[in-house]
Amino acid sequence: MKKTQLRMTGSSAHASEDRQAEDFYATDPKAMKLLLDLETFNDRVWEPACGLGHLSEELKKDYYDVFSSDLIDRGYGKKFDFLQSKKHFGTFNGDIITNPPYKLAQEFIEMALDLVPEGNRVAMFLRLQFLEGKARKKFFEENPPEKIYVSSSRILCAKNGDFEKYDKSSVTAYAWFIWRKGYKGDTIVKWFN
């Protein structure tokens, strides 16, 4: 099957050299606008995989006090390894919202839940397929998301933040996964846009 056929069916033919080295796929700012229409967060927010600032700028437009960081200096935010956060400080007294590198998504969620105080929230923009996998079953049983907002249309994530290079839609289904630290109830699933 050719790459174009695989893309049309939602499959992937990416060789490792085709992937962005640091897994940097910027999120269409529309994703944050839609989330903020549904949810209100703590006034202080950390965006720890800020890339070029697409999500951070939408949060700022909604008057959030945003701390933006990324492992790679892309000219926006502070250069900082989020997964080493516990070495630098104990807690972050706010909420954490990001589209993490997919290959490190669970580590980002675990770190974020470890950093925020009880009752604060963590929102991650993830592929819907993040729900799959035996290895994640135990994680979800111990850390159920409070809510999952499934995108009813396809939101674009662009390699290296180059939105002009791509169509205006994606073959990948995404959702906002929202955890409230300490929450142990059932997950509410809703759809947006």
N, C-alpha and C positions, 0 to 999 in steps of 0.2 A: 504494500500500500504506500502511496506517495505521501510526503509530508502534508500537502494541501488536503488530501483526502482525510488524513488523520486529524487535522485541525477542524475540519468540517464535522467530524463525528465526536469531537471533544476529547480525542485521544492526544497523546503527546509522543512526538518522535525526537524530543530534544536529546542530543548527545550532551555529555557533560560540558564540552567546550561551547555549546550553544547557550547554556544557562549563564546568567550574569554571575560573576565570581562570588560576590557577597550576597547573592539572592536579593538584589535590589530591584523591586518592582513597585514603582510608586502607585499609590491609590488615587483614583479619580476623586477630587475634592467633593464631588456629589455624594459619595458614600458618607462622609462626615456630616454634610448638611442634612441628609436623611436621618442619620442617627440622632442629631441634635433636635430634630423635629419630634422625636419620640421619647427622648430621655434628657434629664437634667443631671449634671454631674457636680461633684465638689468644685468649688471655685478654683482650686489649684489642681492642675493636670500635668502629668509627665507624659511626653510623647518620646519614648526611648529608641525608636527606629525612624527618626524624622525624615531621613532622606533629604529631599529638597524643600521640605516644609509644607507640602500640600495639605496634610491633615492639621498641622499646627496652626497654619494661617486661618483655616476655617474655625478652629476653636477660638482663636484670638478675635475674630470677627464677632463671635458670640460672647465676648468679654470674659473669657477664661484667662487666668494667669497661667501661662504655659511654659514649662521647662522642656526644651527640645534638645535631644541628644541623639547621637548615632555613633556606631563603631568606626565609620569612615567619615572623614571630613569632606563633605560635598558642598561646603560653603554656606551651610545653614545649621544652626544649633551648635552645641558643644560636642567635641569629640570625646566619647565616653563609652566604655564597654559595659552595657547594662547588666550583662550576666556576671559581672564582678562587683555589683552594687553593694552587696553585704559587707565587703571588705572596707568600703568607704563610709557607710553610714547605716544605722539600724533600720529606720523606717522612713517612708515618705508619707507625710501627712497630707494626702490628696488622693486623687484617682489616677490610674494609669490607663492610657488609651493609645493603641497603635495597630499597625499592620506589621506584625513581626516577620522576619525572614522565615519562610515556611519550614525550612529544614530545622529551625530552632524554635518553632512555635511553642511546643510544650515547655521547653526550658524557659522561655519568656513568660509564659503564664505562671509557672511555678515560682519564678523569681518575683514577679509582680505581686502574686498573692502573699508571698513571704514579706514583701516590703510594705504593703499598705496595712493600716490598722484595721481591727475588727470593724465590720460594717461598711468600710470603704469599698470602692468598686474597681474592677479591671475589665476593660472592653477591648476585645481583640477582633480585628477584621481578618477572617480566615476562610479558606476554601471550605465549602460545605462538607467535603469528604474528610475533614478533620474529625468528624463524628465516627468514622470507621476505624477499625483496628482493635485487635485483642489487647495489644499493649496499652491502649488508651482507656479501655473499659474500666480498669481499676482506678485510673486517675479520675474519670468522670464519676464513678461511684463515690469516691472520697471528696471530690470537688465538683459538685453539680453546678453548671451555670444556672444563674437565676432566670435568665432569659436568653433566647436565641432569636434574632431577627433575620429571617431568610430573605435575600433579595429576590423579588419575583421577576426582575429583569437582570440582565448581565451587566455588572459594573466592571469597567476596565482597570486593569493594573498594568502599567507600561514599563517594560524593561528600561532601566536607567532613567526613568521619568520622561521618556520621549513619547508623549501622547500623540504627537503629530504623525508618527511613524505607523500607528495602528488604526484599525477600524474603530468605530465608536462603541463597539460592543465586544464581549469576550465569550469564549466557549466555556469558561469556568464559572461555576456557581459559587457565590460568596455569601457569607452571613456575618453579622455582628454577634459574637459570643460575649455575654456579660455575666461576670461573676461578682457576687457580693461576698466579701470575706466572712466566713462563718455560716453562710447559707447552706442548709442541708435539705431543703424541700425539693419538690418536683420542679423540673425545668419547664418554663412557659415558652412555647414556640409560636411566633407570630411572623407575618410576612410584611415587607415594606416595598414601596414603589412598584 
